[in-house]
Structures are given as C-alpha cells and as structure tokens.
Amino acid sequence: MKLDRYDLKILEILSTDGRITKSKLAEAINLSVSPCWERVRRLEKAGIIEGYSANINAAALVKRTPVWVQIELKAHNAESFARFEALVEQTPEVTECVAVGGGVDYLIKVEAATIDAYQRLIDAWLTGDAGIERYFTYIVTKTVKRPAAGFNAADFV
C-alpha cells in the first residue's frame, strides 16, 4: 500500500492522540472530514492501524518492582526456545521479553509485587521445566526513559 503525506500525518497524529475527533483530525491535515475519515478507514482495513488504546499508568493502580533479567538457556534448540517463550507468555509478571544474541538468550522485564515475589518466580522457573542455565538479575533503581507512543512520519519519507 502506497502512503502519501496525508496518510503519514494521520498515522502520526493518531499514534499520540487516538481520541482526536474526526473534524480535528481533518483540520490538522488540511482535508475535509469525509476524505480524511475514508483514509483512516483504509489504513484500518489494510492493517496499518491495528487498534486504539490508552496508556495505563499501572504504578498508579498497584505498586510493582521492576526487574530486568538476562536469561541463558541450557539447550539452544527450537524446542527449548519454544518452551521458554510459552512459559513467558503464561507469566503475567513478565511485561517484556526479547530474544537477543551475544552471550545471553533473552532479556525480560518482570514487574512483581516485591523482590521476594520475583525471587519465588525465578525459583519456580529454576526448579521447573524452563530450561534455564544461568540468569542475572538487575533491580531497576530509576527509570530514565520510557518507550514513547508515537509515529514519526519523517521516518517514512
């Protein structure tokens, strides 16, 4: 699908304000409401806009202790990776997980109620079938930068 400057501007605006009114969006990109809304619907239908959501400040609801963990698995085969990734998917305390190269297999972010709760989770993984060879724990002392919601149209021009 070929995107023009209007489409890119729509994506940029909606990525930071998914609740903008149709008329405000149309005004912001210098189109009338109907053609603007047709573009939005086309972007949704094409799967470029996957949905709309709210950024929830979970810390305002429940205090969590963020911990980053490096994980190295015992075995490096498809079955071991799939088993560990399925475990991560089933674990609500794991809020982020990426597979990486360069000495460790995964970096995960765990947000547990306490450090003790985090350690109980890791202990269960170590005594279970997670296949962990080694792990390193990093307690977050300060958040310096969070991922920003947003789409920068300039990246696609």
Phi and psi in radians as a Rosetta constraint file:
Dihedral C 1 N 2 CA 2 C 2 CIRCULARHARMONIC -1.564 0.35
Dihedral N 2 CA 2 C 2 N 3 CIRCULARHARMONIC 2.241 0.35
Dihedral C 2 N 3 CA 3 C 3 CIRCULARHARMONIC -1.869 0.35
Dihedral N 3 CA 3 C 3 N 4 CIRCULARHARMONIC 2.413 0.35
Dihedral C 3 N 4 CA 4 C 4 CIRCULARHARMONIC -1.837 0.35
Dihedral N 4 CA 4 C 4 N 5 CIRCULARHARMONIC -3.055 0.35
Dihedral C 4 N 5 CA 5 C 5 CIRCULARHARMONIC -1.094 0.35
Dihedral N 5 CA 5 C 5 N 6 CIRCULARHARMONIC -0.564 0.35
Dihedral C 5 N 6 CA 6 C 6 CIRCULARHARMONIC -1.161 0.35
Dihedral N 6 CA 6 C 6 N 7 CIRCULARHARMONIC -0.793 0.35
Dihedral C 6 N 7 CA 7 C 7 CIRCULARHARMONIC -1.048 0.35
Dihedral N 7 CA 7 C 7 N 8 CIRCULARHARMONIC -0.796 0.35
Dihedral C 7 N 8 CA 8 C 8 CIRCULARHARMONIC -1.112 0.35
Dihedral N 8 CA 8 C 8 N 9 CIRCULARHARMONIC -0.673 0.35
Dihedral C 8 N 9 CA 9 C 9 CIRCULARHARMONIC -1.181 0.35
Dihedral N 9 CA 9 C 9 N 10 CIRCULARHARMONIC -0.686 0.35
Dihedral C 9 N 10 CA 10 C 10 CIRCULARHARMONIC -1.024 0.35
Dihedral N 10 CA 10 C 10 N 11 CIRCULARHARMONIC -0.830 0.35
Dihedral C 10 N 11 CA 11 C 11 CIRCULARHARMONIC -1.074 0.35
Dihedral N 11 CA 11 C 11 N 12 CIRCULARHARMONIC -0.728 0.35
Dihedral C 11 N 12 CA 12 C 12 CIRCULARHARMONIC -1.080 0.35
Dihedral N 12 CA 12 C 12 N 13 CIRCULARHARMONIC -0.790 0.35
Dihedral C 12 N 13 CA 13 C 13 CIRCULARHARMONIC -1.201 0.35
Dihedral N 13 CA 13 C 13 N 14 CIRCULARHARMONIC -0.822 0.35
Dihedral C 13 N 14 CA 14 C 14 CIRCULARHARMONIC -1.164 0.35
Dihedral N 14 CA 14 C 14 N 15 CIRCULARHARMONIC -0.469 0.35
Dihedral C 14 N 15 CA 15 C 15 CIRCULARHARMONIC -1.198 0.35
Dihedral N 15 CA 15 C 15 N 16 CIRCULARHARMONIC -0.382 0.35
Dihedral C 15 N 16 CA 16 C 16 CIRCULARHARMONIC -1.914 0.35
Dihedral N 16 CA 16 C 16 N 17 CIRCULARHARMONIC -0.316 0.35
Dihedral C 16 N 17 CA 17 C 17 CIRCULARHARMONIC -2.517 0.35
Dihedral N 17 CA 17 C 17 N 18 CIRCULARHARMONIC 1.418 0.35
Dihedral C 17 N 18 CA 18 C 18 CIRCULARHARMONIC -1.247 0.35
Dihedral N 18 CA 18 C 18 N 19 CIRCULARHARMONIC -0.151 0.35
Dihedral C 18 N 19 CA 19 C 19 CIRCULARHARMONIC -1.783 0.35
Dihedral N 19 CA 19 C 19 N 20 CIRCULARHARMONIC 0.134 0.35
Dihedral C 19 N 20 CA 20 C 20 CIRCULARHARMONIC -1.058 0.35
Dihedral N 20 CA 20 C 20 N 21 CIRCULARHARMONIC 2.497 0.35
Dihedral C 20 N 21 CA 21 C 21 CIRCULARHARMONIC -1.270 0.35
Dihedral N 21 CA 21 C 21 N 22 CIRCULARHARMONIC 2.777 0.35
Dihedral C 21 N 22 CA 22 C 22 CIRCULARHARMONIC -1.018 0.35
Dihedral N 22 CA 22 C 22 N 23 CIRCULARHARMONIC -0.748 0.35
Dihedral C 22 N 23 CA 23 C 23 CIRCULARHARMONIC -1.206 0.35
Dihedral N 23 CA 23 C 23 N 24 CIRCULARHARMONIC -0.681 0.35
Dihedral C 23 N 24 CA 24 C 24 CIRCULARHARMONIC -1.162 0.35
Dihedral N 24 CA 24 C 24 N 25 CIRCULARHARMONIC -0.689 0.35
Dihedral C 24 N 25 CA 25 C 25 CIRCULARHARMONIC -1.112 0.35
Dihedral N 25 CA 25 C 25 N 26 CIRCULARHARMONIC -0.804 0.35
Dihedral C 25 N 26 CA 26 C 26 CIRCULARHARMONIC -1.060 0.35
Dihedral N 26 CA 26 C 26 N 27 CIRCULARHARMONIC -0.743 0.35
Dihedral C 26 N 27 CA 27 C 27 CIRCULARHARMONIC -1.099 0.35
Dihedral N 27 CA 27 C 27 N 28 CIRCULARHARMONIC -0.715 0.35
Dihedral C 27 N 28 CA 28 C 28 CIRCULARHARMONIC -1.151 0.35
Dihedral N 28 CA 28 C 28 N 29 CIRCULARHARMONIC -0.475 0.35
Dihedral C 28 N 29 CA 29 C 29 CIRCULARHARMONIC -1.879 0.35
Dihedral N 29 CA 29 C 29 N 30 CIRCULARHARMONIC 0.106 0.35
Dihedral C 29 N 30 CA 30 C 30 CIRCULARHARMONIC 1.084 0.35
Dihedral N 30 CA 30 C 30 N 31 CIRCULARHARMONIC 0.805 0.35
Dihedral C 30 N 31 CA 31 C 31 CIRCULARHARMONIC -2.258 0.35
Dihedral N 31 CA 31 C 31 N 32 CIRCULARHARMONIC 2.816 0.35
Dihedral C 31 N 32 CA 32 C 32 CIRCULARHARMONIC -1.329 0.35
Dihedral N 32 CA 32 C 32 N 33 CIRCULARHARMONIC 2.907 0.35
Dihedral C 32 N 33 CA 33 C 33 CIRCULARHARMONIC -1.079 0.35
Dihedral N 33 CA 33 C 33 N 34 CIRCULARHARMONIC -0.819 0.35
Dihedral C 33 N 34 CA 34 C 34 CIRCULARHARMONIC -1.067 0.35
Dihedral N 34 CA 34 C 34 N 35 CIRCULARHARMONIC -0.907 0.35
Dihedral C 34 N 35 CA 35 C 35 CIRCULARHARMONIC -1.108 0.35
Dihedral N 35 CA 35 C 35 N 36 CIRCULARHARMONIC -0.597 0.35
Dihedral C 35 N 36 CA 36 C 36 CIRCULARHARMONIC -1.114 0.35
Dihedral N 36 CA 36 C 36 N 37 CIRCULARHARMONIC -0.831 0.35
Dihedral C 36 N 37 CA 37 C 37 CIRCULARHARMONIC -1.176 0.35
Dihedral N 37 CA 37 C 37 N 38 CIRCULARHARMONIC -0.600 0.35
Dihedral C 37 N 38 CA 38 C 38 CIRCULARHARMONIC -1.067 0.35
Dihedral N 38 CA 38 C 38 N 39 CIRCULARHARMONIC -0.684 0.35
Dihedral C 38 N 39 CA 39 C 39 CIRCULARHARMONIC -1.123 0.35
Dihedral N 39 CA 39 C 39 N 40 CIRCULARHARMONIC -0.762 0.35
Dihedral C 39 N 40 CA 40 C 40 CIRCULARHARMONIC -1.051 0.35
Dihedral N 40 CA 40 C 40 N 41 CIRCULARHARMONIC -0.817 0.35
Dihedral C 40 N 41 CA 41 C 41 CIRCULARHARMONIC -1.083 0.35
Dihedral N 41 CA 41 C 41 N 42 CIRCULARHARMONIC -0.682 0.35
Dihedral C 41 N 42 CA 42 C 42 CIRCULARHARMONIC -1.139 0.35
Dihedral N 42 CA 42 C 42 N 43 CIRCULARHARMONIC -0.699 0.35
Dihedral C 42 N 43 CA 43 C 43 CIRCULARHARMONIC -1.167 0.35
Dihedral N 43 CA 43 C 43 N 44 CIRCULARHARMONIC -0.642 0.35
Dihedral C 43 N 44 CA 44 C 44 CIRCULARHARMONIC -1.169 0.35
Dihedral N 44 CA 44 C 44 N 45 CIRCULARHARMONIC -0.814 0.35
Dihedral C 44 N 45 CA 45 C 45 CIRCULARHARMONIC -1.093 0.35
Dihedral N 45 CA 45 C 45 N 46 CIRCULARHARMONIC -0.585 0.35
Dihedral C 45 N 46 CA 46 C 46 CIRCULARHARMONIC -1.367 0.35
Dihedral N 46 CA 46 C 46 N 47 CIRCULARHARMONIC -0.108 0.35
Dihedral C 46 N 47 CA 47 C 47 CIRCULARHARMONIC 1.437 0.35
Dihedral N 47 CA 47 C 47 N 48 CIRCULARHARMONIC 0.131 0.35
Dihedral C 47 N 48 CA 48 C 48 CIRCULARHARMONIC -1.305 0.35
Dihedral N 48 CA 48 C 48 N 49 CIRCULARHARMONIC -0.725 0.35
Dihedral C 48 N 49 CA 49 C 49 CIRCULARHARMONIC -1.690 0.35
Dihedral N 49 CA 49 C 49 N 50 CIRCULARHARMONIC 1.963 0.35
Dihedral C 49 N 50 CA 50 C 50 CIRCULARHARMONIC -1.569 0.35
Dihedral N 50 CA 50 C 50 N 51 CIRCULARHARMONIC -0.352 0.35
Dihedral C 50 N 51 CA 51 C 51 CIRCULARHARMONIC 2.896 0.35
Dihedral N 51 CA 51 C 51 N 52 CIRCULARHARMONIC -3.116 0.35
Dihedral C 51 N 52 CA 52 C 52 CIRCULARHARMONIC -2.227 0.35
Dihedral N 52 CA 52 C 52 N 53 CIRCULARHARMONIC 2.469 0.35
Dihedral C 52 N 53 CA 53 C 53 CIRCULARHARMONIC -2.599 0.35
Dihedral N 53 CA 53 C 53 N 54 CIRCULARHARMONIC 3.001 0.35
Dihedral C 53 N 54 CA 54 C 54 CIRCULARHARMONIC -1.928 0.35
Dihedral N 54 CA 54 C 54 N 55 CIRCULARHARMONIC 2.529 0.35
Dihedral C 54 N 55 CA 55 C 55 CIRCULARHARMONIC -1.490 0.35
Dihedral N 55 CA 55 C 55 N 56 CIRCULARHARMONIC 2.007 0.35
Dihedral C 55 N 56 CA 56 C 56 CIRCULARHARMONIC -1.725 0.35
Dihedral N 56 CA 56 C 56 N 57 CIRCULARHARMONIC 2.261 0.35
Dihedral C 56 N 57 CA 57 C 57 CIRCULARHARMONIC -1.500 0.35
Dihedral N 57 CA 57 C 57 N 58 CIRCULARHARMONIC 1.552 0.35
Dihedral C 57 N 58 CA 58 C 58 CIRCULARHARMONIC -1.047 0.35
Dihedral N 58 CA 58 C 58 N 59 CIRCULARHARMONIC -0.558 0.35
Dihedral C 58 N 59 CA 59 C 59 CIRCULARHARMONIC -1.107 0.35
Dihedral N 59 CA 59 C 59 N 60 CIRCULARHARMONIC -0.443 0.35
Dihedral C 59 N 60 CA 60 C 60 CIRCULARHARMONIC -1.283 0.35
Dihedral N 60 CA 60 C 60 N 61 CIRCULARHARMONIC -0.383 0.35
Dihedral C 60 N 61 CA 61 C 61 CIRCULARHARMONIC -1.617 0.35
Dihedral N 61 CA 61 C 61 N 62 CIRCULARHARMONIC -0.848 0.35
Dihedral C 61 N 62 CA 62 C 62 CIRCULARHARMONIC -2.488 0.35
Dihedral N 62 CA 62 C 62 N 63 CIRCULARHARMONIC 2.312 0.35
Dihedral C 62 N 63 CA 63 C 63 CIRCULARHARMONIC -1.323 0.35
Dihedral N 63 CA 63 C 63 N 64 CIRCULARHARMONIC 2.192 0.35
Dihedral C 63 N 64 CA 64 C 64 CIRCULARHARMONIC -2.166 0.35
Dihedral N 64 CA 64 C 64 N 65 CIRCULARHARMONIC 2.675 0.35
Dihedral C 64 N 65 CA 65 C 65 CIRCULARHARMONIC -1.847 0.35
Dihedral N 65 CA 65 C 65 N 66 CIRCULARHARMONIC 1.928 0.35
Dihedral C 65 N 66 CA 66 C 66 CIRCULARHARMONIC -1.385 0.35
Dihedral N 66 CA 66 C 66 N 67 CIRCULARHARMONIC 2.367 0.35
Dihedral C 66 N 67 CA 67 C 67 CIRCULARHARMONIC -2.368 0.35
Dihedral N 67 CA 67 C 67 N 68 CIRCULARHARMONIC 2.311 0.35
Dihedral C 67 N 68 CA 68 C 68 CIRCULARHARMONIC -1.745 0.35
Dihedral N 68 CA 68 C 68 N 69 CIRCULARHARMONIC 2.440 0.35
Dihedral C 68 N 69 CA 69 C 69 CIRCULARHARMONIC -2.327 0.35
Dihedral N 69 CA 69 C 69 N 70 CIRCULARHARMONIC 2.297 0.35
Dihedral C 69 N 70 CA 70 C 70 CIRCULARHARMONIC -1.626 0.35
Dihedral N 70 CA 70 C 70 N 71 CIRCULARHARMONIC 2.308 0.35
Dihedral C 70 N 71 CA 71 C 71 CIRCULARHARMONIC -2.130 0.35
Dihedral N 71 CA 71 C 71 N 72 CIRCULARHARMONIC 2.293 0.35
Dihedral C 71 N 72 CA 72 C 72 CIRCULARHARMONIC -2.067 0.35
Dihedral N 72 CA 72 C 72 N 73 CIRCULARHARMONIC 2.229 0.35
Dihedral C 72 N 73 CA 73 C 73 CIRCULARHARMONIC -1.506 0.35
Dihedral N 73 CA 73 C 73 N 74 CIRCULARHARMONIC 2.714 0.35
Dihedral C 73 N 74 CA 74 C 74 CIRCULARHARMONIC -1.171 0.35
Dihedral N 74 CA 74 C 74 N 75 CIRCULARHARMONIC -0.786 0.35
Dihedral C 74 N 75 CA 75 C 75 CIRCULARHARMONIC -1.996 0.35
Dihedral N 75 CA 75 C 75 N 76 CIRCULARHARMONIC 2.557 0.35
Dihedral C 75 N 76 CA 76 C 76 CIRCULARHARMONIC -2.052 0.35
Dihedral N 76 CA 76 C 76 N 77 CIRCULARHARMONIC 1.299 0.35
Dihedral C 76 N 77 CA 77 C 77 CIRCULARHARMONIC -2.446 0.35
Dihedral N 77 CA 77 C 77 N 78 CIRCULARHARMONIC 2.907 0.35
Dihedral C 77 N 78 CA 78 C 78 CIRCULARHARMONIC -1.003 0.35
Dihedral N 78 CA 78 C 78 N 79 CIRCULARHARMONIC -0.695 0.35
Dihedral C 78 N 79 CA 79 C 79 CIRCULARHARMONIC -1.113 0.35
Dihedral N 79 CA 79 C 79 N 80 CIRCULARHARMONIC -0.757 0.35
Dihedral C 79 N 80 CA 80 C 80 CIRCULARHARMONIC -1.137 0.35
Dihedral N 80 CA 80 C 80 N 81 CIRCULARHARMONIC -0.761 0.35
Dihedral C 80 N 81 CA 81 C 81 CIRCULARHARMONIC -1.115 0.35
Dihedral N 81 CA 81 C 81 N 82 CIRCULARHARMONIC -0.778 0.35
Dihedral C 81 N 82 CA 82 C 82 CIRCULARHARMONIC -1.101 0.35
Dihedral N 82 CA 82 C 82 N 83 CIRCULARHARMONIC -0.726 0.35
Dihedral C 82 N 83 CA 83 C 83 CIRCULARHARMONIC -1.096 0.35
Dihedral N 83 CA 83 C 83 N 84 CIRCULARHARMONIC -0.801 0.35
Dihedral C 83 N 84 CA 84 C 84 CIRCULARHARMONIC -1.150 0.35
Dihedral N 84 CA 84 C 84 N 85 CIRCULARHARMONIC -0.752 0.35
Dihedral C 84 N 85 CA 85 C 85 CIRCULARHARMONIC -1.130 0.35
Dihedral N 85 CA 85 C 85 N 86 CIRCULARHARMONIC -0.611 0.35
Dihedral C 85 N 86 CA 86 C 86 CIRCULARHARMONIC -1.142 0.35
Dihedral N 86 CA 86 C 86 N 87 CIRCULARHARMONIC -0.703 0.35
Dihedral C 86 N 87 CA 87 C 87 CIRCULARHARMONIC -1.073 0.35
Dihedral N 87 CA 87 C 87 N 88 CIRCULARHARMONIC -0.779 0.35
Dihedral C 87 N 88 CA 88 C 88 CIRCULARHARMONIC -1.057 0.35
Dihedral N 88 CA 88 C 88 N 89 CIRCULARHARMONIC -0.768 0.35
Dihedral C 88 N 89 CA 89 C 89 CIRCULARHARMONIC -1.056 0.35
Dihedral N 89 CA 89 C 89 N 90 CIRCULARHARMONIC -0.580 0.35
Dihedral C 89 N 90 CA 90 C 90 CIRCULARHARMONIC -1.453 0.35
Dihedral N 90 CA 90 C 90 N 91 CIRCULARHARMONIC -0.130 0.35
Dihedral C 90 N 91 CA 91 C 91 CIRCULARHARMONIC -1.793 0.35
Dihedral N 91 CA 91 C 91 N 92 CIRCULARHARMONIC 1.820 0.35
Dihedral C 91 N 92 CA 92 C 92 CIRCULARHARMONIC -1.113 0.35
Dihedral N 92 CA 92 C 92 N 93 CIRCULARHARMONIC -0.437 0.35
Dihedral C 92 N 93 CA 93 C 93 CIRCULARHARMONIC -1.213 0.35
Dihedral N 93 CA 93 C 93 N 94 CIRCULARHARMONIC -0.355 0.35
Dihedral C 93 N 94 CA 94 C 94 CIRCULARHARMONIC -1.455 0.35
Dihedral N 94 CA 94 C 94 N 95 CIRCULARHARMONIC 1.979 0.35
Dihedral C 94 N 95 CA 95 C 95 CIRCULARHARMONIC -1.763 0.35
Dihedral N 95 CA 95 C 95 N 96 CIRCULARHARMONIC -0.299 0.35
Dihedral C 95 N 96 CA 96 C 96 CIRCULARHARMONIC -2.592 0.35
Dihedral N 96 CA 96 C 96 N 97 CIRCULARHARMONIC 2.564 0.35
Dihedral C 96 N 97 CA 97 C 97 CIRCULARHARMONIC -2.685 0.35
Dihedral N 97 CA 97 C 97 N 98 CIRCULARHARMONIC 2.259 0.35
Dihedral C 97 N 98 CA 98 C 98 CIRCULARHARMONIC -2.292 0.35
Dihedral N 98 CA 98 C 98 N 99 CIRCULARHARMONIC 2.475 0.35
Dihedral C 98 N 99 CA 99 C 99 CIRCULARHARMONIC -1.514 0.35
Dihedral N 99 CA 99 C 99 N 100 CIRCULARHARMONIC 2.364 0.35
Dihedral C 99 N 100 CA 100 C 100 CIRCULARHARMONIC -2.318 0.35
Dihedral N 100 CA 100 C 100 N 101 CIRCULARHARMONIC 2.823 0.35
Dihedral C 100 N 101 CA 101 C 101 CIRCULARHARMONIC -1.885 0.35
Dihedral N 101 CA 101 C 101 N 102 CIRCULARHARMONIC 2.863 0.35
Dihedral C 101 N 102 CA 102 C 102 CIRCULARHARMONIC 1.829 0.35
Dihedral N 102 CA 102 C 102 N 103 CIRCULARHARMONIC 0.685 0.35
Dihedral C 102 N 103 CA 103 C 103 CIRCULARHARMONIC 1.912 0.35
Dihedral N 103 CA 103 C 103 N 104 CIRCULARHARMONIC -0.508 0.35
Dihedral C 103 N 104 CA 104 C 104 CIRCULARHARMONIC -2.171 0.35
Dihedral N 104 CA 104 C 104 N 105 CIRCULARHARMONIC 2.887 0.35
Dihedral C 104 N 105 CA 105 C 105 CIRCULARHARMONIC -1.726 0.35
Dihedral N 105 CA 105 C 105 N 106 CIRCULARHARMONIC -0.640 0.35
Dihedral C 105 N 106 CA 106 C 106 CIRCULARHARMONIC -2.456 0.35
Dihedral N 106 CA 106 C 106 N 107 CIRCULARHARMONIC 2.607 0.35
Dihedral C 106 N 107 CA 107 C 107 CIRCULARHARMONIC -2.035 0.35
Dihedral N 107 CA 107 C 107 N 108 CIRCULARHARMONIC 2.207 0.35
Dihedral C 107 N 108 CA 108 C 108 CIRCULARHARMONIC -2.222 0.35
Dihedral N 108 CA 108 C 108 N 109 CIRCULARHARMONIC 2.608 0.35
Dihedral C 108 N 109 CA 109 C 109 CIRCULARHARMONIC -1.918 0.35
Dihedral N 109 CA 109 C 109 N 110 CIRCULARHARMONIC 2.148 0.35
Dihedral C 109 N 110 CA 110 C 110 CIRCULARHARMONIC -1.951 0.35
Dihedral N 110 CA 110 C 110 N 111 CIRCULARHARMONIC 2.305 0.35
Dihedral C 110 N 111 CA 111 C 111 CIRCULARHARMONIC -2.083 0.35
Dihedral N 111 CA 111 C 111 N 112 CIRCULARHARMONIC 1.660 0.35
Dihedral C 111 N 112 CA 112 C 112 CIRCULARHARMONIC -1.807 0.35
Dihedral N 112 CA 112 C 112 N 113 CIRCULARHARMONIC 2.849 0.35
Dihedral C 112 N 113 CA 113 C 113 CIRCULARHARMONIC -1.121 0.35
Dihedral N 113 CA 113 C 113 N 114 CIRCULARHARMONIC -0.657 0.35
Dihedral C 113 N 114 CA 114 C 114 CIRCULARHARMONIC -2.551 0.35
Dihedral N 114 CA 114 C 114 N 115 CIRCULARHARMONIC 2.953 0.35
Dihedral C 114 N 115 CA 115 C 115 CIRCULARHARMONIC -1.116 0.35
Dihedral N 115 CA 115 C 115 N 116 CIRCULARHARMONIC -0.658 0.35
Dihedral C 115 N 116 CA 116 C 116 CIRCULARHARMONIC -1.064 0.35
Dihedral N 116 CA 116 C 116 N 117 CIRCULARHARMONIC -0.740 0.35
Dihedral C 116 N 117 CA 117 C 117 CIRCULARHARMONIC -1.116 0.35
Dihedral N 117 CA 117 C 117 N 118 CIRCULARHARMONIC -0.687 0.35
Dihedral C 117 N 118 CA 118 C 118 CIRCULARHARMONIC -1.057 0.35
Dihedral N 118 CA 118 C 118 N 119 CIRCULARHARMONIC -0.814 0.35
Dihedral C 118 N 119 CA 119 C 119 CIRCULARHARMONIC -1.120 0.35
Dihedral N 119 CA 119 C 119 N 120 CIRCULARHARMONIC -0.646 0.35
Dihedral C 119 N 120 CA 120 C 120 CIRCULARHARMONIC -1.106 0.35
Dihedral N 120 CA 120 C 120 N 121 CIRCULARHARMONIC -0.664 0.35
Dihedral C 120 N 121 CA 121 C 121 CIRCULARHARMONIC -1.099 0.35
Dihedral N 121 CA 121 C 121 N 122 CIRCULARHARMONIC -0.852 0.35
Dihedral C 121 N 122 CA 122 C 122 CIRCULARHARMONIC -1.085 0.35
Dihedral N 122 CA 122 C 122 N 123 CIRCULARHARMONIC -0.758 0.35
Dihedral C 122 N 123 CA 123 C 123 CIRCULARHARMONIC -1.027 0.35
Dihedral N 123 CA 123 C 123 N 124 CIRCULARHARMONIC -0.718 0.35
Dihedral C 123 N 124 CA 124 C 124 CIRCULARHARMONIC -1.124 0.35
Dihedral N 124 CA 124 C 124 N 125 CIRCULARHARMONIC -0.703 0.35
Dihedral C 124 N 125 CA 125 C 125 CIRCULARHARMONIC -1.126 0.35
Dihedral N 125 CA 125 C 125 N 126 CIRCULARHARMONIC -0.709 0.35
Dihedral C 125 N 126 CA 126 C 126 CIRCULARHARMONIC -1.195 0.35
Dihedral N 126 CA 126 C 126 N 127 CIRCULARHARMONIC -0.609 0.35
Dihedral C 126 N 127 CA 127 C 127 CIRCULARHARMONIC -1.550 0.35
Dihedral N 127 CA 127 C 127 N 128 CIRCULARHARMONIC -0.195 0.35
Dihedral C 127 N 128 CA 128 C 128 CIRCULARHARMONIC -1.617 0.35
Dihedral N 128 CA 128 C 128 N 129 CIRCULARHARMONIC -2.617 0.35
Dihedral C 128 N 129 CA 129 C 129 CIRCULARHARMONIC -1.854 0.35
Dihedral N 129 CA 129 C 129 N 130 CIRCULARHARMONIC 0.540 0.35
Dihedral C 129 N 130 CA 130 C 130 CIRCULARHARMONIC -1.303 0.35
Dihedral N 130 CA 130 C 130 N 131 CIRCULARHARMONIC -0.435 0.35
Dihedral C 130 N 131 CA 131 C 131 CIRCULARHARMONIC 1.346 0.35
Dihedral N 131 CA 131 C 131 N 132 CIRCULARHARMONIC 0.493 0.35
Dihedral C 131 N 132 CA 132 C 132 CIRCULARHARMONIC -1.446 0.35
Dihedral N 132 CA 132 C 132 N 133 CIRCULARHARMONIC 2.215 0.35
Dihedral C 132 N 133 CA 133 C 133 CIRCULARHARMONIC -1.505 0.35
Dihedral N 133 CA 133 C 133 N 134 CIRCULARHARMONIC -0.801 0.35
Dihedral C 133 N 134 CA 134 C 134 CIRCULARHARMONIC -2.689 0.35
Dihedral N 134 CA 134 C 134 N 135 CIRCULARHARMONIC 2.587 0.35
Dihedral C 134 N 135 CA 135 C 135 CIRCULARHARMONIC -2.513 0.35
Dihedral N 135 CA 135 C 135 N 136 CIRCULARHARMONIC 2.662 0.35
Dihedral C 135 N 136 CA 136 C 136 CIRCULARHARMONIC -2.267 0.35
Dihedral N 136 CA 136 C 136 N 137 CIRCULARHARMONIC 2.270 0.35
Dihedral C 136 N 137 CA 137 C 137 CIRCULARHARMONIC -1.821 0.35
Dihedral N 137 CA 137 C 137 N 138 CIRCULARHARMONIC 2.374 0.35
Dihedral C 137 N 138 CA 138 C 138 CIRCULARHARMONIC -2.237 0.35
Dihedral N 138 CA 138 C 138 N 139 CIRCULARHARMONIC 1.975 0.35
Dihedral C 138 N 139 CA 139 C 139 CIRCULARHARMONIC -1.386 0.35
Dihedral N 139 CA 139 C 139 N 140 CIRCULARHARMONIC 2.274 0.35
Dihedral C 139 N 140 CA 140 C 140 CIRCULARHARMONIC -1.349 0.35
Dihedral N 140 CA 140 C 140 N 141 CIRCULARHARMONIC 2.159 0.35
Dihedral C 140 N 141 CA 141 C 141 CIRCULARHARMONIC -1.748 0.35
Dihedral N 141 CA 141 C 141 N 142 CIRCULARHARMONIC -0.423 0.35
Dihedral C 141 N 142 CA 142 C 142 CIRCULARHARMONIC -2.840 0.35
Dihedral N 142 CA 142 C 142 N 143 CIRCULARHARMONIC 2.393 0.35
Dihedral C 142 N 143 CA 143 C 143 CIRCULARHARMONIC -1.578 0.35
Dihedral N 143 CA 143 C 143 N 144 CIRCULARHARMONIC 2.107 0.35
Dihedral C 143 N 144 CA 144 C 144 CIRCULARHARMONIC -1.618 0.35
Dihedral N 144 CA 144 C 144 N 145 CIRCULARHARMONIC -0.702 0.35
Dihedral C 144 N 145 CA 145 C 145 CIRCULARHARMONIC -2.637 0.35
Dihedral N 145 CA 145 C 145 N 146 CIRCULARHARMONIC 2.330 0.35
Dihedral C 145 N 146 CA 146 C 146 CIRCULARHARMONIC -1.803 0.35
Dihedral N 146 CA 146 C 146 N 147 CIRCULARHARMONIC 2.694 0.35
Dihedral C 146 N 147 CA 147 C 147 CIRCULARHARMONIC -1.047 0.35
Dihedral N 147 CA 147 C 147 N 148 CIRCULARHARMONIC 2.296 0.35
Dihedral C 147 N 148 CA 148 C 148 CIRCULARHARMONIC -1.595 0.35
Dihedral N 148 CA 148 C 148 N 149 CIRCULARHARMONIC 2.409 0.35
Dihedral C 148 N 149 CA 149 C 149 CIRCULARHARMONIC -1.242 0.35
Dihedral N 149 CA 149 C 149 N 150 CIRCULARHARMONIC 2.511 0.35
Dihedral C 149 N 150 CA 150 C 150 CIRCULARHARMONIC 2.528 0.35
Dihedral N 150 CA 150 C 150 N 151 CIRCULARHARMONIC 2.728 0.35
Dihedral C 150 N 151 CA 151 C 151 CIRCULARHARMONIC -2.254 0.35
Dihedral N 151 CA 151 C 151 N 152 CIRCULARHARMONIC 2.233 0.35
Dihedral C 151 N 152 CA 152 C 152 CIRCULARHARMONIC -1.821 0.35
Dihedral N 152 CA 152 C 152 N 153 CIRCULARHARMONIC 1.897 0.35
Dihedral C 152 N 153 CA 153 C 153 CIRCULARHARMONIC -1.041 0.35
Dihedral N 153 CA 153 C 153 N 154 CIRCULARHARMONIC -0.524 0.35
Dihedral C 153 N 154 CA 154 C 154 CIRCULARHARMONIC -1.074 0.35
Dihedral N 154 CA 154 C 154 N 155 CIRCULARHARMONIC -0.427 0.35
Dihedral C 154 N 155 CA 155 C 155 CIRCULARHARMONIC -1.208 0.35
Dihedral N 155 CA 155 C 155 N 156 CIRCULARHARMONIC -0.277 0.35
Dihedral C 155 N 156 CA 156 C 156 CIRCULARHARMONIC -2.027 0.35
Dihedral N 156 CA 156 C 156 N 157 CIRCULARHARMONIC 0.159 0.35
